[in-house]
Amino acid sequence: MAEELNPSTPEAAEEEEQQIKPRKNGLYAGVSDELAENMAGGWADTERHDLQPIAQAPHTAARRAALSRRFPGERLVIPAGHLKTRSNDTEYSFRASTEYAYLTGDQTEDGVLVLEPTADGHRATIYLLPRSNRENGEFWLSGQGELWVGRRHSLVEAEQLLGIPAKDVRDLAEALREATGPVRAVRGHDAGIETALTDKVTAERDEELRVYLSEARLVKDAFEIAELQKACDSTARGFEDVVKVLDRAEATSERYIEGTFFLRARVEGNDVGYGSICAAGEHATTLHWVRNDGAVRSGELLLLDAGVETTELYTADVTRTLPINGRYSELQRKIYDAVYDAQEAGIAAVQPGGKFRDFHDASQRVLAERLVEWGLLEGPVERVLELGLQRRWTLHGTGHMLGMDVHDCAAARTEAYVDATLEPGMCLTVEPGLYFQVDDLTVPEEYRGIGVRIEDDILVTEDGNRNLSAALPRRADEVESWMAALRG
């Protein structure tokens, strides 16, 4: 990795016209006047004049209009966030804040959306970094200059793409410090913006904005539904990729599975939507096993929980529990079938007009019935459910909202989420599981170390539901046939 002359961080950014200083321990002590003059000229005009609005521009405009109606007369500030340091002077890949991307369609670091109140609503402005300055050498001397990290859009280009007037973000903090009237901001992404607004905002009012933006995403529009379907289709292909290389994973580790799925996510989308869970053997009993450094053994199960995030930042969240050698043992199938039946009951309960909790209750009832039937719990089933005794082996809730965040709409009020009525356009996961820990002395020894989860992404429709991840088989015999076909 090449070493730039000067690192650049948003918090320590210098004024554009200020001289850029060489970095400590850089191999060049400075820049001669002759080199600076040479680098400042001789560059072609690369401004683009053929840009069309992004596909979701009409949708983001409608979302901003709804936001404006909810908070009339108030200035609203929604930042994208900054690059985060991974180590020393290297950064993690940037992922814009969900609220910012949802309202703008933009994904660049340092951006801020501001809605200024007007007599009849709001005037939206997006504040961005403009093209790197060539006159002062920023474009080739700064660690975030365009010759180091790539060209960014000019402000005019951003306006054409996003359908929002654009201004230089470096002027925003001062403008906000001088602003008057009520202000709300999304916190946690931009310390500089929060400092500029210190005496103008309150935690309570800002929380109301965050909650609103979370609840606004509960019902997906047509663009979002198409993106979620795209994410699920890519995820299905990623699972197929994994099945085809299970022999190589057996020769190495769970990381081969992780890397295989990641390749699909990066080729067809932006990234994985969350850390992939590639849990083989007893690791399948750890709900969020993301170390992915364990052995992959024939005769054991692989619990693969993974999702592709599209380039527009919508993620799938799918789980399959696969027999590594292609065939479930008798006990593995018994446990798997119980989870499958629980999921079938849960999916059937996802209906418009039903309660969000219905699918969880339906799935948990089936699992409780099986645990009583197997002699692991003393009935009756109603007693088990009332006391929550099945949770020793079911552990987690049976699903959650899905969208731009894998656990989408998390800041929504309880009455708008888990206590709410389902509406067409809502998308959620149904993911029951049974997990028998390797050290659990309350179950027969042969159960220990077996973990099974089946998870699909379910869209509430006008007349029922649609399984967006139905391309992947779920029934045990179908899984075995599918694996056999893929492995030849």
Stockholm file with secondary structure:
# STOCKHOLM 1.0

chainA/1-488         MAEELNPSTPEAAEEEEQQIKPRKNGLYAGVSDELAENMAGGWADTERHDLQPIAQAPHTAARRAALSRRFPGERLVIPAGHLKTRSNDTEYSFRASTEYAYLTGDQTEDGVLVLEPTADGHRATIYLLPRSNRENGEFWLSGQGELWVGRRHSLVEAEQLLGIPAKDVRDLAEALREATGPVRAVRGHDAGIETALTDKVTAERDEELRVYLSEARLVKDAFEIAELQKACDSTARGFEDVVKVLDRAEATSERYIEGTFFLRARVEGNDVGYGSICAAGEHATTLHWVRNDGAVRSGELLLLDAGVETTELYTADVTRTLPINGRYSELQRKIYDAVYDAQEAGIAAVQPGGKFRDFHDASQRVLAERLVEWGLLEGPVERVLELGLQRRWTLHGTGHMLGMDVHDCAAARTEAYVDATLEPGMCLTVEPGLYFQVDDLTVPEEYRGIGVRIEDDILVTEDGNRNLSAALPRRADEVESWMAALRG
#=GR chainA/1-488 SS CCCCSBCCCGGGCCCTTSCCCCCTTCSCCCCCHHHHHHHHSCCCCCCCCCCCCCTTHHHHHHHHHHHHHHSTTCEEEEECCCCCEEETTEECCCCCCHHHHHHHCCCCTTCEEEEEEETTEEEEEEEECCSCCSSSSHHHHBTTSHHHHCCCCCHHHHHHHHSSCEEEGGGHHHHHHHCCSCEEECCSSCHHHHHHTTTTCCHHHHHHHHHHHHHTTSSCCHHHHHHHHHHHHHHHHHHHHHHHTHHHHHHSCHHHHHHHHHHHHHHHSSEESSCCEEEEGGGGGSTTCCCCCSCCCTTSEEEEEECEECTTSCBCCEEEEEETTSSCCHHHHHHHHHHHHHHHHHHHTCCTTSBTTHHHHHHHHHHHHHHHHTTSSCSCHHHHHHHTTTHHHHCSCSCCBCSSSTTTTTTSCGGGTTTSBCCTTCEEEECCEEEECTTCTTSCGGGTTEEEECBEEEEEETTEEEETTTTSCCSHHHHHHHHHHHTC
#=GC SS_cons         CCCCSBCCCGGGCCCTTSCCCCCTTCSCCCCCHHHHHHHHSCCCCCCCCCCCCCTTHHHHHHHHHHHHHHSTTCEEEEECCCCCEEETTEECCCCCCHHHHHHHCCCCTTCEEEEEEETTEEEEEEEECCSCCSSSSHHHHBTTSHHHHCCCCCHHHHHHHHSSCEEEGGGHHHHHHHCCSCEEECCSSCHHHHHHTTTTCCHHHHHHHHHHHHHTTSSCCHHHHHHHHHHHHHHHHHHHHHHHTHHHHHHSCHHHHHHHHHHHHHHHSSEESSCCEEEEGGGGGSTTCCCCCSCCCTTSEEEEEECEECTTSCBCCEEEEEETTSSCCHHHHHHHHHHHHHHHHHHHTCCTTSBTTHHHHHHHHHHHHHHHHTTSSCSCHHHHHHHTTTHHHHCSCSCCBCSSSTTTTTTSCGGGTTTSBCCTTCEEEECCEEEECTTCTTSCGGGTTEEEECBEEEEEETTEEEETTTTSCCSHHHHHHHHHHHTC
//
